[in-house]
Amino acid sequence: MRIGILSLMLLAGFSAVACPTTWAGPTDDAARSFTEGKALLAKGDFDGALKLYAAAAKADPKNEEYRQQHALLRRAIKMRQEIQDEKDAAKLESTALALRAFYYEHDLYSQALDLDKSVHVKRGTSEAAARMAETQLQLDMNADAAALLSGLSDSQATPQTRLLLGIALARLGRHEDARALARKSPKPDDLGPGLLFDLARLHALIGDRDKATAVLIRCFESTPPSRLETFKAYAKQCKDLGTLAASAAEFDHLMRTQSKVKESACSSGTDCGKCPSKASCGSKDTKPATPEGKDAPKK
């Protein structure tokens, strides 16, 4: 996606140098509007980004990406309005998951945290606490995540909240406490790919390099083929796995791991947002939908 836009802009720049009198065409205007729209969205200016996405789609109506991103953003804005007064618990949950997936897809973690906090206040469930802590970890708010998850009672704690707590504690240097949580974690064979990914992160952070490698391989093997590259891409830039990435040769070998599962009808999308560590992935083998009701196109 980015390569295509960049190539288009470079081509426009080359034409301007070769033919000074050449005017920018509709395709150039569309690319410029779309790029400026992405910049505004990154700053949290949803309305401004929507106008520029609309301009890009209008200037280049054959460009599917422009039309798709315009539709996604328009739906996200609508959901931002709807969720404020939503009273139905089921609708609140589904809308929040979809909107959160959009935020993660575009690195809008501050907006995701505001959303997670709101849902946590309204719902107070273990799942809501896990999502809020997950976003706090994305923002390196490790102490906040640890405080939130440590406050859960034994009956509220879940495999995911314990793993996330372990990650937070390990990041804070409390390795013994983190190791205790790692020892209490379920066996890898009992976990889905999302929780396996979190477990691999925890083992890597506490220095259990061999276990982290084995669990990450298991994660990749149990991930549907259509989502495997997303997990691998996230693993490559995940700082929690830094000890594994330190050995380039071994990490490259690990990244060659192939899926051993058959693609299911409900996993035909490319991913469920930027961060693949989702409670639903680990426990229900489902993914939260994006604003258009499908898995988020990778970023």
C-alpha positions in Angstrom: 0.0 0.0 0.0 2.7 2.5 1.0 5.0 1.4 -1.8 2.3 2.1 -4.3 1.7 5.6 -3.1 5.3 6.3 -2.7 6.0 5.1 -6.2 3.2 7.3 -7.5 4.6 10.3 -5.8 8.1 9.6 -7.0 6.8 9.2 -10.5 5.0 12.6 -10.2 8.2 14.2 -9.0 10.2 12.7 -11.9 7.7 14.0 -14.4 7.9 17.5 -13.0 11.6 17.5 -13.4 11.5 16.1 -16.9 8.6 18.2 -18.1 8.4 21.5 -16.0 5.2 22.6 -17.7 3.4 19.3 -17.0 0.4 19.8 -14.6 -0.4 17.3 -11.9 -3.3 15.1 -13.0 -6.2 13.6 -11.0 -4.2 10.6 -9.9 -1.5 12.8 -8.5 -4.1 14.9 -6.6 -5.7 11.8 -5.3 -2.4 10.4 -4.0 -1.6 13.7 -2.3 -5.0 14.0 -0.7 -4.8 10.4 0.6 -1.3 10.9 2.0 -2.4 14.1 3.7 -5.5 12.4 5.0 -3.4 9.6 6.6 -1.3 12.3 8.3 -4.4 13.9 9.8 -5.7 10.6 10.9 -2.4 9.9 12.7 -3.0 13.1 14.6 -6.5 12.1 15.6 -8.2 14.5 13.2 -10.9 12.1 12.0 -13.2 14.7 10.2 -10.2 16.3 8.4 -9.0 12.9 7.3 -12.4 11.9 6.1 -12.7 14.9 3.8 -9.3 14.2 2.3 -10.1 10.5 1.8 -13.3 11.5 0.1 -11.4 13.8 -2.2 -8.9 11.1 -3.0 -11.7 8.6 -3.8 -13.4 11.2 -6.0 -10.3 12.2 -7.8 -9.4 8.5 -8.5 -12.6 6.5 -8.4 -11.0 3.4 -9.7 -8.6 3.2 -6.8 -10.1 0.5 -4.5 -7.8 1.4 -1.6 -9.0 5.0 -1.5 -12.7 3.9 -1.5 -12.2 1.2 1.1 -10.3 3.4 3.5 -12.9 6.2 3.1 -15.7 3.7 3.9 -13.8 2.3 6.9 -13.1 5.8 8.3 -16.7 6.9 7.8 -17.9 3.8 9.6 -15.4 4.3 12.4 -16.6 7.9 12.9 -20.2 6.7 13.0 -19.3 4.1 15.7 -17.4 6.8 17.7 -20.7 8.6 17.9 -22.9 5.6 18.5 -20.9 4.1 21.3 -21.2 7.2 23.5 -24.8 6.5 24.4 -25.0 2.7 23.8 -26.8 1.0 26.6 -27.1 -2.5 25.2 -24.2 -4.6 26.6 -23.9 -6.9 23.6 -23.9 -4.0 21.1 -21.5 -2.0 23.2 -19.1 -4.9 23.2 -19.3 -5.6 19.5 -19.0 -2.0 18.5 -16.1 -1.4 20.9 -14.2 -4.4 19.4 -14.7 -3.2 15.9 -13.7 0.4 16.7 -10.7 -0.8 18.7 -9.5 -2.9 15.8 -9.6 0.2 13.6 -7.6 2.2 16.2 -5.0 -0.6 16.4 -4.8 -0.8 12.6 -3.8 2.8 12.5 -1.6 3.0 15.6 -4.2 5.2 17.3 -3.4 3.8 20.7 -4.3 6.9 22.7 -7.8 6.7 21.2 -7.9 3.0 21.9 -7.0 3.5 25.5 -9.8 6.1 25.9 -12.2 3.6 24.4 -10.9 0.7 26.6 -11.2 2.8 29.7 -14.8 3.7 28.9 -15.8 0.1 28.2 -14.0 -1.1 31.4 -15.9 1.5 33.5 -19.2 0.4 31.9 -18.7 -3.3 31.8 -16.1 -4.1 34.4 -15.4 -7.6 32.9 -12.1 -9.5 32.8 -12.0 -9.1 29.1 -12.4 -5.3 29.3 -9.6 -5.2 31.8 -7.4 -7.3 29.6 -8.0 -5.0 26.6 -7.3 -1.9 28.6 -4.0 -3.4 30.0 -3.0 -4.6 26.5 -3.3 -1.0 25.2 -1.4 0.3 28.2 1.4 -2.1 27.4 1.3 -0.8 23.8 1.9 2.7 25.2 4.6 1.5 27.6 2.3 2.3 30.6 3.7 -0.8 32.3 3.1 0.3 35.9 -0.5 1.2 35.1 -1.1 -2.2 33.4 0.4 -4.0 36.4 -1.7 -2.1 38.9 -4.9 -2.7 36.9 -4.3 -6.5 36.5 -3.0 -6.9 40.0 -6.3 -5.6 41.2 -8.3 -8.4 39.7 -9.5 -11.1 42.1 -8.7 -14.7 41.6 -12.1 -15.3 40.2 -11.7 -12.4 37.7 -8.2 -13.4 36.6 -8.0 -15.3 33.3 -5.0 -16.8 31.4 -4.7 -13.7 29.4 -4.8 -11.3 32.3 -2.1 -13.3 34.1 0.1 -13.4 31.0 -0.3 -9.7 30.5 0.5 -9.1 34.1 3.6 -11.2 33.8 4.7 -9.1 30.8 4.1 -5.9 32.7 6.0 -7.1 35.7 8.9 -8.4 33.6 9.2 -5.0 31.9 9.3 -3.4 35.4 12.2 -5.6 36.4 10.1 -7.8 38.7 11.3 -11.0 37.0 10.7 -13.4 39.9 7.0 -12.4 40.1 6.8 -12.7 36.3 8.4 -16.2 36.4 5.8 -17.3 39.0 3.0 -16.3 36.6 4.8 -18.0 33.7 4.9 -21.2 35.8 1.2 -21.0 36.5 0.3 -20.5 32.8 -1.7 -23.2 31.0 0.2 -25.7 28.8 0.9 -24.4 25.3 -1.3 -27.2 23.8 -4.3 -25.7 25.7 -3.8 -22.1 24.3 -4.8 -20.5 21.0 -2.3 -18.5 18.9 -3.0 -15.1 20.6 -2.2 -16.4 24.1 0.7 -18.4 22.8 2.1 -15.2 21.4 1.7 -13.5 24.9 3.3 -16.5 26.5 6.3 -16.4 24.1 6.7 -12.7 25.0 6.7 -13.4 28.7 9.2 -16.2 28.4 11.5 -14.0 26.3 11.3 -11.2 28.9 12.2 -13.4 31.8 15.2 -15.0 29.9 13.6 -18.3 29.0 14.9 -18.1 25.5 14.4 -21.7 24.5 10.9 -21.8 25.9 10.0 -18.6 24.1 11.3 -20.0 20.8 9.3 -23.2 21.3 6.1 -21.4 22.2 6.4 -19.0 19.3 6.9 -21.8 16.9 3.8 -23.4 18.3 2.0 -20.1 17.9 2.9 -19.9 14.2 2.0 -23.6 13.6 -1.4 -23.1 15.2 -2.2 -19.8 13.3 -4.4 -20.0 10.2 -2.4 -19.5 7.0 -4.1 -16.2 6.1 -3.0 -14.7 9.4 0.4 -16.2 9.7 2.3 -13.3 8.1 0.6 -10.8 10.4 1.9 -12.7 13.5 5.4 -12.9 12.0 5.4 -9.2 11.1 4.4 -8.3 14.6 7.0 -10.7 16.1 9.7 -9.0 14.0 9.1 -5.6 15.6 7.9 -6.7 19.0 10.4 -5.4 21.5 9.4 -8.1 24.0 11.0 -10.7 21.7 14.3 -8.8 21.5 16.3 -11.6 23.0 15.1 -14.0 20.2 15.8 -11.5 17.5 19.3 -10.9 18.8 20.4 -14.1 16.9 19.6 -13.2 13.3 20.2 -16.7 11.9 18.0 -18.4 14.5 15.3 -15.8 14.3 15.3 -16.1 10.5 14.9 -19.9 10.9 12.0 -19.4 13.4 10.3 -17.1 10.9 10.2 -19.9 8.3 7.7 -21.8 10.5 4.6 -22.8 8.5 1.0 -23.1 9.7 -0.2 -26.6 10.4 -3.9 -25.8 10.6 -6.5 -25.9 7.9 -8.0 -22.5 7.0 -11.5 -22.1 8.4 -14.4 -20.2 7.0 -14.2 -17.6 9.8 -10.5 -16.8 9.3 -10.3 -15.7 5.8 -9.3 -12.2 6.7 -5.7 -11.0 6.9 -5.6 -10.0 10.6 -7.5 -8.4 13.5 -5.6 -5.3 14.0 -2.0 -4.3 14.6 -1.5 -6.3 17.7 -2.5 -10.0 17.3 -2.6 -10.7 21.0 -6.3 -10.9 21.5 -8.3 -12.7 24.1 -10.8 -13.9 21.6 -8.0 -15.3 19.5 -6.7 -17.3 22.4 -10.0 -18.6 23.8 -12.6 -18.6 21.1 -10.5 -18.7 17.9 -12.4 -15.7 16.6 -11.3 -12.2 15.8 -12.9 -8.8 16.5 -14.2 -7.2 13.3 -13.3 -3.9 11.8 -15.9 -1.2 11.1 -17.0 -2.9 7.9 -17.5 -6.2 9.6 -14.4 -7.9 8.3 -10.9 -8.6 9.6 -8.7 -5.5 9.3 -6.6 -5.1 6.1 -3.0 -5.2 7.2 -1.2 -2.5 7.9 
